Amino acid sequence: MESWLKESGAVGLNDLELANFQVTGRGVRSLQYFKEGERVLTIPCGILWTVEHAYADPLLGPALLSAQPPLTVEDTLATYILFVRSRKSGYNGLRSHVTALPTSYSSSIFFTENELEIEEDYAGLAARIFGQYQDLFPLDKFTIEDYKWALSPVWSRGMDFVLPDGNSIRLLAPFADMLNHSSEVKQCHVYDPSSGNLSVLAGKDYKVGDQVFINYGPLPNDRLLRLYGFVLSSNPNDSYDIVLSTHPTAPFWEQKQKLWISAGLDSTCTISLTLTDPLPKNVLRYLRIQRLDESDLSVIQVDATDGIINESNEVEVLQYLVDSFCGLLENFGTQLEMLEEQLAASVYPPGENAWAAAHVSLGQQRVLRLARKRAEDLLAAAESGRGRRGDLSPLARCANCDKVSGPFMLCGRCRAVIYCTRTCQVAHYKEHKVVCRVISTASKNGSEMK
């Protein structure tokens, strides 16, 4: 593959090599020093896997263009990969890249709960394309297992970019797709719309022998697993998406819809809870509007939803959140403490599906527990009567014993929890240490990105 890439104009291959690493497996090793921001690798436009190149292929293109409705980007690229793999002659360069791809993947596409959806997608492809052009797509080389395999590199190795005109492009870049992800490097892959080339810059300083990484962005483990087939232990970007929705037949829906829109929201909103912001203001703003009664609506201004509207409204909102977070946490099959014990005892073989799923669950439960604690503290503040003054600050409360009278000491690492005594801090350490590390890492990364 490297010879073909060099002949095609790829730059930087002499300073890099493929290698196996203990934790990440196969990756790319540096053969020279690179300073952060320095160009490491450039893959020219002509050898990238793109929808445009698939359509331009004289054999494949007409078949793809005949599909109605048109294929998705993912299905187009997966079909392109399978088509190249199936050819007995020609496409030697692209086939060398296909040969270098893993023969199996751990992407969530192979998880049992996704089987039905994948079967439906494959049936649609078979009807619209594969069955119509069996000379191009011999069915023994375009089975559902082949389709799942081809989708995996599209999901796990595809790079997405937004173009200046607002359109987007997804591409696969030979050799560049061998770079592993690390949240500890800056985002460093760039697409040049004028030339169509893909370049990788050094996301940090590298010395000879270092593994060169790429950063897919601040993604939580559920998205990393779904899109790329891996997870990160103690991922500082873990999150939990909640959907807030109100049916149009609800009382005063039209008036509330105007308030939501004025507040930058809508009647249906998906909002991410994160480790650094487990209860975003928009969650409270949405629910305050949702629970307005007729008398409130006659006098309310949209800016008022930034703070407490009245005590009864605030208590109702916060009690709903506490109850909801409790219900969500109860729905997890294995609770956080048990998962931590199982992972520490290597109950799940590292890297396998159950191990990855455990890390996804762990991260989501940590976020939800922080959200619940925040809602509980705000509820206690509202019920104490401080809500009448519009004070949104939760009661100062020891994270271990729930004592609400000071003085208190702040956790020096994450600065997110307080303790009434050193004894309580030590007693709470086992429970708090993992979340503390994750929050402090997330806060550090966030400050570096500003």
N, C-alpha and C positions, 0 to 999 in steps of 0.2 A: 504493500500500500504506500509506503513512504516514497518509493521510487516514482510511482505514478503521481503522487502529490507534488514532488519536486519538479517533475517534467511539466506539470500543469501550472506551475508558478507559485506554489506555496512557499512562504518565507518563514524561516525560523526553525525548521526541522533539524538542522545540524546542531542546535543548542539544546535539544530535548530528546528524551528517549522514553519508550514505554517500559514500565517496570511494575513489579508486584510489591505491595506494601502490606505490612502486617495487619493493620486495622481496616483500611479501605479496600484492600485487594488491588486490582489492576488500576494503574494511574500513570501520570506523566512525571518524569524526573528531570530536574534542571541539570544541564551540563556546564552551566556558566553562572556568573553572578548577574542578577537582575535587580535594578532599583525599582521601587514602587512607581507605577505609572509607565514604566518602559514597555515598549511593544515586544511581546514574546513570540507571537505567532500570527500569521495572516493566511487565511484560506481564500483563494480567489473565487469570484462569483460563479465561474463556469462549472465548478465541481461541487457546488452546494446542492443538497436535496431540497427543492422547493416545488410548490404547486405549479409555478410558471414553467419550470423545467419539465415537469411531468406532462403538462399540456403541450409543450413544444416538441416532445418526442414524436417522430413520424409514425411509429407503430402504436404506441400507447395513447398518445394524445387524442386521436379521433374517437377511440372507445370511451375515454373519460368524458369527452365533450358531449357524447350522445346520452349520457346518464341523465334521467329526469325523475325526480328532482336532482340537481347537481350533488356530487359527493361532498362531504365535509372535508375540511383541510386534513384532519387526521386520517380519514379513509383514503383520501387521494394519495397521501405520502405512504401509507401502509401498502396500498396497491402498487405503487411505484417500486417500493423495496422488493416486494414479492415478485413483481414482473422481472426486475433485473436479476434476482436470484434464480429465476426459472429459465433464463436464456442460456442456450448451449453455446452460443458464440456472440461476439460483440460485447460491449459494455464492460470491458475487462477492468478498467479503473474502478468503476462503481462496484463491480462484483468483488474486487479485492477489499473494498470497505465493508461490504455485506459479510464477507467471510470473516472479517475481524470482529464482527459483533458477537456478543455472548450467545451461546446456543440456548440458554434458558434465562428467565428473569423471575424476580420475586415481587414484581409489581402487583398492586391490588387488583389488576385485571384478572389475576388468577385466583382471587378469593371467591369462595363459593357464592356469596351473596350477589356477585356481579355477573354470574353465569348467564342468567336469563336475558339481561340487557345485551350482553355481547352476542348471544345467539340470535337475537332479533336484528341487531346491526348486520351480522354476517348474512342472515337470510335475505335482507334487503340488498346487500351487495351481490350476492349470488344471483338474485333475480334480475337486477338491473344491469350488471356488467359481466360477471363470470360466466353465467349461463348463456349470455348473448354472444360472447366472443371466446368460444372454447379453444380456438386455435391459439389465441394469445394467452388464455388463462386455463391451462389444463387443470381440471378439478382435483387431480391427485396432488398438485403442488399449491393449490389454493384452498385448502381445507380450513375449518374453523380454528384448528390448532395453529396452522400457518398464519392465519389472520391475527390471532392473539399474539403470536410471537412478533409479527411485524408492527403491531400497534405499540408494543412495549418500547422499542427504541424511539418511536415518535413521541411517546409520553415522557420517557425518561431522559432522552438526549436532545429533544427539540429545544430550540431557542426562539423566543418570541420578542419581537421588536415593534414599536409603534413608529410609523413613518411620518415625515413632516406633513403629509396631506391628511393625516388622521387615520389612514388605513394601517393594517397590521400585517406582519409577515411571520410565518413560522418556518424555520429551516433546520436542517441537520448538516453539520459541518464535519467532514471526515477528519480524524485525528483530534480535532478540538473537542469532539464529544467524548474523548477518553479522559478529560479532566474531571476530577472529583470535586464535589461541593464542599465548601467550608464557610461557616458563618463568620469566621475570624478574618477573612479577607474582604476587601471592598469589591463591589460589583465591577467587573473588569472586562466584560465582553461587549464589543461594540460592532454595529452594522453600519456601513457607509452606503447610504442610498444612492449616491452618485456613481460609485464604482460597483456596488453590489457585493463588495468583499466583507468578510467576517474577520475581525481581529480580536486577539486576546491580549490584554495588558497585564502587567504584574500587579496583582492586588495587594502585594506587600513586598518587602525586600526578600529576595531568595539568594541562597548561596549554593554552591555546587553540591549536588546530592539531595537537595530538598525536593519534596513533592510540590508540584505547581498546582494550585487550586483555582477553581472558579466559584463564583457566588451566584446562586440562582435567585437571591433576594431574601428578605426576611420572612420566610415561609414557616408556618407551623408544621408539626409532624404529620397531621392528617393529610395536608396537601403534598408534602414531600413524598409520603408513601403512595398517594394516589397518582401523582404525576411522574415521580422519579424512581419509586421502588425502594426507598431507604428512609430511615429516621435518624435523628440525632438524640443521643442521651442528654437529658436536661436541656432541651432546646429552649433558648431564651425567648423564642418567637412563638411559643405555643399559644393557642387561642381557642375560644369556643364561640361559634356563631349562633346568635339567637335571632329568631324571626318573630317580629312583632306585627300583628295583623289585626285589622278591624273590618268586619263585614259591612258592606254598604247599607244593609238594612238596619244597622245599629242606630239607636236614637241620636239625633243631631249629627249624623255622619257628615253631611255636607259642610256644616259649620266647622266641625273638627278637621275635616280635610283641608279647608282653607288655612287653618292654623298650622297644620302639619307642613303644608307647602311653604308657608311663610317662614317656618322654622328650619327649612332645608330638609324636611323629611317627607314621608308619604304615608298613605294608609297601610301599606305593607313595607316594612323595613327589615333588612338584615344587618345586624350590628355585631361587630367582633369584640368580645371581651378578651382582654390580654392580661398577661402577668403584671405589666406596669400600669394598666388602666382597666382593672377588672369590672368596673361599673361606670362606663362612659356617661357623660352628661346627656347624650342624646337618648339613652335608654330612659332616663328620668323624664326628659322633656316629652318624649312620645307618650309615656304612660300618664303623665300629668294631664295632657290634652285628652287622652282617651277617656279619663275618668271625670271630666268636667260635667257638672250638671247644668240645668237650664239657667239657674241664677248666676253661676260662674260665667257661662258663655255670654251673658248679656253685658258683662263689664270687662272681660279678660282681654289683655293685650298680649301679642305673641312674645314680647320680651319678658313678660312675667313668668313664662314657663322655664326661664333659666334658673329661677329660685322657687322656693316654696310658695304655692298659691294660697293654700290655707291648711290648717292642721289636719283636718279630716281627710282632705285629698291626699296629703303627703303620707299619712299613716296608711291609707288604703293602698297607695302605690307601693310603698316599701314592704308592707305585709305580703302583698301579692308577689313581690320579687323574692322575699325570703322563702315563701311557700314553694314558688316555682323552682328556685335553685335547690331546695331540699328534694323536691320530686325528681329533678334531673339527676342529682347525685345518687338517689336510691335506684335509679334505672340502670346504673352501671353494674354489670354482672359480678365483677370483682372489685372490691373497694380499694382505695388508694394504699392503705397500709399493707394489705395483703399483696398487692402488686409489687410494692417495694421489696417485701420479703422474698417473693417468688423470683424477682429479677436478681436480687442479691445472691440467692441460692442457685442461680442458673437453672431454674425449673424449665425455662424456655430456651432452647438452643439459640445462641446469638445469631442474628441475621435472618432467621427464619420468620415465616409469616406471623406465628403466635407471638414471638418476641417483639416484632415491629408493632403489632396491634396493641401489645401491652404498653409500649411507650406512648402510643397515641392516646390510649385511655388515661394513662398516668398524667400526661400534660393537660388534658381537658379537665380532669378532676381537680388538679391543682388550681387551674383558673377559676373553676366554678366554686371551689371552697373560698378563694379570696373574694369572689363576687358576693357570696353569701355572707361572709364576715363583714364586708363593707355595708351591705344592705342592713344587716342586723345592727351595726353601730349607728347608722343613720336613723333607723327606726327607733332605737333607744333615745337618740337625741330629740327626735320629733315628739315622742311620747313624754319626754321630760318637760316639755313646754318651751324649750329653746326655739322650736320651730316657729313660734309666734313672732320671733324677732327676725325670721328669715335666715337663721344661722344653719348652714348645711354641714357644719363640721361634726363628725361623729364624736360621741363621748370618748374622752381619753380612757382607755381600758387596757389593763394588763393582758397580754396575749396568752398568759398561762393560767392565771387565776380569776380573770375578769374583774379585778378590783378597779373601781372607778375614781378613787381619790388618790392624788399624787403625794409626793413628787414621783416622777417616772424617769426611767432611763431608756434611751433610744438604741435600737440595734445599730451598732456602728458600721456594719457591713452593708446591709440593704436599706437601712433607714426607713423601713416600712412598718415595723412593729415596735411596741414599747413594753417595758416590764417595770413592775413596782419595786423589785429587788433583784439583786444578783442571783439569789437562790431560784427565783422564778425563771430567770434567763437560762440558767444551767438546766433546770428541769424541763424546759421547753425545747432545748437544743436539738434533741433527736428528731422531733417532729418538724422543727423549723429549718434545719440546716440545708435541706435540698432546695426548698423554695427560696431560702435566703440567697443561695448561690445563684439560682436561676434569675431572680429579680435583680441582683447586683450586676450580673453579666448583661442582662437586657438593658439596664439603665446605662451601663458603660457604653455598650454598642450604640444606644440611642444618642448619647452625647457626642460620640465620635462622628455620627452621620450628619450632625447639624452644621 
